[in-house]
């Protein structure tokens, strides 16, 4: 009887067996077996099925009692809190629970796709790394096909194009990229600039410049990375922050110098490489000081002297501190040619 009920509700909601399977993260063969009466869904599938069909579990099972929904707010709050902590494992658990509790809600499947994709980098085994990204790509595709919400769809398009490129599937990525909407020629921030005056206008303008700078730096850290682009990135930050009070931009300098060191080692410029690695450590340590605890830091560079960086409002995509990342980086085989140098050995004593 349960299988017949699932089939009836699936057809009523205009779903194929394959689409229902995608929403529930099971195989379509499993759905077929349920509907044919060969097997019943696992107990853990009852709540997701009920949520998907917008009925109670009791209605699905032919009972009359109604169980109120008490989970959504708790799970969403748990997910949102991780943007402060950077705890990807907790974020993944919350997103996974939301997908199971509310299958068919594409916003939650998009959240799960992003957390799955980001956590793929935690795998040292290449096969597991690839498998997790492929899983995320499939979820992104399901979201794009089934959501009517523009924000959710655009988020999934951004995700699938990024991770298809990581997998070398650039033509597929381009197909999805074509779906992304054109941006407005004049942004809301530019319009607001005409409505402000005095210090308020100056602060707004500085914030726009800072956001544009971040956008340029992001472009310079794409997979098209050259020694020239790394130098340009560093030179830009030096120009914008002549006082060297970089605050959160220590993070960008750390990443930039890591790439610069790699290029120098490939060119066998070992003295320069070690010098750059030391500077990378300095920026990692400075960033960790800034990012520890909830503090407000004021920029002092002339271009940004009306702006602040509030660590309590920072959004984090990982909980690892940069000095830990630096330590792990030093053990990379990239540095095998430097291991016997005294100045390289000294690096292990500096943090």
Buried (B, 14 or more C-beta within 10 A) or exposed (E): EBBEBBBEBBEEEEBEBEBBBBBBBBEBEBBBBBBEEEEBBEEEBBBBBBBBBEBBBBBBBEEEEEEEEEBBEEBBEBBEEBBBEBBBEBBBBBBBBBBBBBBBBBBBBBBBBBBBBBBBEEBEEEEEBBEBBBBBBBBBBBBBEBBEEEEBBBBBBBBBBBBBBBEEBEEBBEEBBEEEEEEEEEEEEEEEEEEEEEEEBEBBBBBBBBEEBEEEBEEBBEEEBEBEBBBBBBEBBEEBBEEEBBBBBBBBBBBBBBBBBBBBBEEEBBEBBBBBBBBBBBBBBBBBEBBEEEEEBEBBBEBBBBBEBEBEEBEBEBEEBBBEBBBEBBEEEBBEBBEEBEEBEEBEEEB
